[in-house]
Amino acid sequence: MYFKALLLITLSACLSSCLHNRNSNVTPNSIAVLPDYYAADFTYPKNSSEVKKVSLSENSKFKTTKYTFQSSQDLLHPSQTPHDIVFELYQPNELKHQSTLLCLPISGGNYLVSQYFAKYFARKGYNSVVIHRRKAYKNMITIDTLNTIIRQMIIDHKQVMDKLQQLKISQEEFAVIGVSKGGLKAALLSSLDHRVKASVVAIAGGDLPHILAYSQEKGVKKRRLNYLSKTAMSPLEFHDAIKEKLKYDPLILAPYFNSQNMLIVNAYFDNCVPYYNGRLLVEAHPGCQEIVLFAGHYSALPTIPYLSLKFKDFLTEKLP
């Protein structure tokens, strides 16, 4: 078993070489105080809704349980019954770390990547959580709704953290690992909730207007082309319209998180979240650590075992 694991790690490193830059010669940012207007945007009613639990599986290392509860607020449909929030908890049989790890998934498809990280860290003694996506967002994203969707996503994630504390599963400290769209959410949540003490942002980036206007990711491109067809806008006009209205971007919110506690993974040949956007996020977080994969957005997949080890080392260093 050990030999197979070692072989897989070696293979993943060979398939996608990388550079790990600790940016130790860069002066870290001084953490700014989150302005009241941002704090007000992400304030929500206390959630006292019932939590439904379903046991999914159990093995010698951890058990998996699905939790469902109703959001205390729905900004997109305020007159309707609030939507459900769903998360999976991977709870180790032997808890070795007090911080709870939130694994934030990619934008579509299954949850295999985030579940891989959750299982890996559960085996290492972390309570690990995979927060499910709200499917309705895909058909609701427009220039006018983007800010509201971002607000609701962050509020939902904050409510998951609240519930974990209410259920005595978690204490006051969390870490996040986000991949692709999950990485964008991880960067935002890290700046908007003081309970996040360490953050891993993988193949994501800053400057959302540029990403949404020029990403070649299949789903993003399809929705963009449909929107441009309906509005007769050019990609540049689309970019400028988003930039004019967008209030929440990882670059804008970067000063409100301790950059020394952030690890950013960029893929050099990425055309879904361009390397340019990943570098913008690194520059916005002076003193962060960076891993550069010489791969594309999807060809970075074989590096997951290697990244798991690097993430573990990073979290061990940054969390008490």
C-alpha positions in Angstrom: 0.0 0.0 0.0 2.8 2.4 0.9 4.6 1.6 -2.4 1.5 2.3 -4.4 0.9 5.6 -2.6 4.5 6.6 -3.2 4.3 5.6 -6.9 1.1 7.7 -7.3 2.7 10.8 -5.7 5.8 10.4 -7.9 3.8 10.0 -11.0 1.6 13.0 -10.3 4.8 15.1 -9.8 6.2 13.9 -13.1 3.0 14.5 -15.0 2.9 18.1 -13.9 6.1 19.8 -12.7 5.7 22.6 -10.2 7.4 25.5 -8.5 6.7 26.3 -4.8 7.4 29.9 -4.0 7.1 30.9 -0.3 7.6 34.7 -1.2 9.6 35.0 2.0 11.4 38.1 0.6 8.1 40.0 0.2 6.8 42.2 3.0 3.5 40.8 4.2 0.4 42.9 4.0 -0.9 44.7 7.1 -4.4 43.3 7.8 -7.0 46.0 7.3 -10.2 46.2 9.3 -13.2 45.1 7.3 -15.3 48.3 6.7 -18.8 48.5 8.2 -20.5 48.5 4.8 -19.0 45.1 3.9 -19.9 43.7 7.3 -23.5 45.0 6.8 -23.7 43.3 3.4 -23.0 39.9 4.9 -25.1 40.2 8.0 -28.0 37.7 8.2 -30.7 36.6 10.7 -29.6 34.0 13.2 -30.4 30.5 12.0 -32.4 28.4 14.4 -33.8 25.9 11.8 -33.8 22.2 12.4 -30.9 20.2 11.1 -31.6 16.9 9.4 -28.9 14.2 9.5 -28.4 11.2 7.3 -25.5 8.8 7.9 -23.7 8.0 4.6 -20.8 5.7 5.5 -18.3 4.7 8.1 -14.9 3.1 8.0 -12.0 2.5 10.4 -10.8 6.1 10.0 -13.9 8.3 9.8 -17.6 8.5 9.4 -19.5 10.5 6.8 -22.8 12.3 7.5 -25.0 14.5 5.3 -26.6 17.6 7.0 -29.4 19.6 5.6 -31.0 22.8 7.1 -32.9 25.8 5.8 -31.2 29.1 5.2 -32.3 31.9 7.4 -32.3 34.3 4.4 -32.7 34.1 0.7 -31.7 37.4 -1.0 -32.7 36.1 -4.5 -36.2 35.0 -3.6 -37.1 37.0 -0.4 -40.8 36.2 -0.7 -40.4 32.5 -1.0 -39.5 29.7 1.5 -35.7 29.9 1.9 -33.6 27.3 0.2 -31.9 24.3 1.8 -28.2 24.3 2.6 -26.5 20.9 2.4 -23.1 19.8 3.6 -21.2 16.5 4.2 -19.2 16.1 7.4 -16.2 13.7 7.4 -15.6 13.1 11.1 -12.4 11.3 12.1 -12.7 8.6 14.7 -9.6 10.2 16.4 -9.8 14.0 16.3 -6.2 15.4 16.2 -6.8 19.0 15.2 -9.2 21.6 16.6 -9.6 23.6 13.3 -12.4 22.4 10.9 -11.6 22.2 7.3 -14.1 23.5 4.7 -13.6 22.0 1.2 -15.3 24.1 -1.4 -16.1 22.4 -4.7 -15.7 23.2 -8.4 -18.6 24.9 -10.3 -20.2 21.8 -11.8 -20.3 18.0 -12.1 -19.6 15.8 -9.1 -17.9 16.5 -5.8 -15.0 14.1 -6.3 -12.2 16.6 -5.9 -13.5 18.2 -2.8 -14.5 14.8 -1.4 -11.0 13.6 -2.0 -9.5 16.4 0.1 -12.1 15.9 2.8 -11.4 12.2 3.1 -7.7 12.8 3.0 -7.8 15.3 5.9 -10.3 13.3 7.8 -7.8 10.5 7.8 -5.3 13.0 9.2 -7.6 13.8 12.1 -9.4 16.9 10.8 -13.2 17.4 10.9 -13.7 18.1 7.1 -16.7 19.5 5.4 -17.8 19.5 1.8 -20.4 22.3 1.2 -22.8 21.5 -1.6 -23.5 24.0 -4.4 -26.8 25.6 -4.9 -27.8 24.5 -8.4 -30.1 27.4 -9.1 -27.3 29.9 -9.4 -26.2 28.6 -12.8 -29.4 29.8 -14.4 -29.5 33.1 -12.5 -26.2 34.7 -13.1 -26.5 38.0 -14.9 -24.6 41.3 -14.5 -27.4 42.6 -12.3 -27.6 39.5 -10.0 -23.9 38.8 -9.6 -23.4 40.8 -6.4 -26.5 39.3 -4.8 -25.4 35.7 -5.7 -22.0 36.3 -4.2 -23.6 37.7 -1.0 -25.9 34.7 -0.7 -23.1 32.2 -1.3 -20.9 33.7 1.4 -23.9 34.0 3.8 -24.7 30.3 3.3 -21.1 29.3 4.0 -21.1 31.4 7.1 -24.3 29.7 8.2 -22.6 26.3 7.8 -19.8 27.5 10.1 -22.5 28.7 12.6 -24.2 25.3 12.5 -21.0 23.4 13.0 -20.4 25.5 16.1 -24.0 25.2 17.3 -23.7 21.4 17.0 -20.4 21.5 19.0 -18.5 19.9 16.1 -16.3 23.0 15.5 -14.8 25.6 17.7 -13.9 29.1 16.5 -11.2 28.3 14.0 -11.7 27.1 10.4 -9.5 26.6 7.3 -10.7 26.5 3.7 -9.5 24.6 0.6 -11.2 25.8 -2.6 -10.6 24.6 -6.1 -11.6 26.6 -9.2 -14.9 28.3 -8.4 -14.5 26.9 -4.9 -11.2 28.8 -4.8 -12.9 32.1 -5.6 -15.3 31.5 -2.8 -12.4 30.5 -0.5 -10.6 33.8 -1.2 -13.8 35.8 -0.5 -14.8 33.9 2.6 -11.3 34.2 4.1 -11.6 38.0 3.9 -15.2 38.2 5.1 -15.1 35.9 8.1 -12.6 36.2 10.9 -13.0 32.6 11.8 -11.0 31.5 8.8 -7.4 31.2 9.9 -5.8 29.6 6.9 -6.8 29.5 3.2 -5.8 27.4 0.2 -7.0 28.9 -3.1 -6.4 26.5 -6.0 -6.6 27.3 -9.8 -8.7 30.4 -9.1 -7.8 34.1 -9.3 -8.7 37.7 -9.0 -10.4 40.2 -11.4 -13.8 38.4 -11.8 -14.8 40.7 -14.7 -11.8 39.5 -16.7 -12.4 35.8 -15.8 -16.1 35.9 -16.7 -15.5 37.8 -20.0 -12.6 35.7 -21.3 -12.6 32.3 -19.6 -12.7 29.3 -21.9 -14.2 27.0 -19.3 -17.0 25.2 -21.1 -19.9 26.2 -18.8 -18.8 29.8 -18.3 -18.3 30.3 -22.0 -21.6 28.8 -22.9 -23.5 31.0 -20.4 -21.5 34.0 -21.5 -22.3 33.5 -25.2 -26.0 33.0 -24.5 -26.0 36.2 -22.5 -24.1 38.2 -25.2 -26.5 36.9 -27.8 -29.5 38.1 -25.9 -28.0 41.5 -25.0 -26.1 42.1 -28.2 -23.0 43.0 -26.1 -19.4 42.5 -27.1 -17.0 40.7 -24.7 -15.4 44.0 -23.9 -18.7 45.7 -23.1 -19.6 42.7 -21.0 -16.4 43.0 -19.1 -16.8 46.7 -18.5 -20.4 46.4 -17.4 -19.4 43.8 -14.8 -16.5 45.9 -13.6 -18.7 48.9 -13.2 -21.2 47.1 -10.9 -19.2 44.4 -9.1 -18.7 45.1 -5.4 -17.0 41.9 -4.3 -13.8 40.6 -5.9 -10.9 38.6 -4.3 -8.6 41.5 -5.3 -10.8 44.1 -3.6 -11.1 42.1 -0.4 -7.5 40.9 -0.3 -6.4 43.5 2.4 -8.8 42.0 4.9 -7.0 38.6 5.3 -3.6 37.7 6.6 -1.7 36.9 3.4 0.9 34.9 5.2 -1.8 32.4 6.0 -2.8 31.9 2.3 -1.5 29.3 -0.2 -2.3 30.0 -3.8 -2.1 27.3 -6.5 -1.8 28.5 -10.1 -1.7 26.5 -13.4 0.6 28.1 -15.9 -1.3 26.8 -19.0 -4.8 27.4 -17.6 -7.3 29.0 -20.1 -10.3 28.6 -17.7 -8.9 30.8 -15.0 -5.9 32.3 -16.8 -2.6 32.3 -15.1 -2.7 36.1 -15.4 -5.6 36.2 -13.0 -3.9 33.8 -10.6 -0.8 36.1 -10.5 -3.0 39.1 -9.8 -4.2 37.3 -6.7 -0.7 36.5 -5.6 0.3 40.1 -6.0 -2.7 41.2 -4.0 -1.5 38.9 -1.1 2.1 39.8 -0.5 3.8 37.3 1.7 1.5 34.4 0.6 2.8 31.1 -0.6 2.4 30.1 -4.2 2.6 26.8 -6.1 2.8 27.0 -9.9 1.8 23.9 -11.8 3.0 23.6 -15.3 -0.3 22.3 -16.4 -3.7 23.5 -17.5 -7.0 23.7 -15.6 -8.0 20.1 -16.1 -4.5 18.5 -16.7 -3.7 19.6 -13.1 -5.9 16.8 -11.9 -3.1 14.2 -11.6 -1.3 16.5 -9.1 -4.0 16.1 -6.4 -2.0 13.6 -4.3 1.0 15.8 -4.4 -1.1 18.9 -3.6 -2.7 17.1 -0.7 0.8 16.7 0.9 1.6 20.3 0.3 -1.7 21.5 1.7 -1.2 19.3 4.8 2.3 20.8 5.4 0.9 24.3 5.0 -2.1 23.8 7.4 0.2 22.1 9.9 2.4 25.2 9.8 -0.4 27.8 10.0 -2.9 26.2 12.3 -2.5 25.7 16.1 
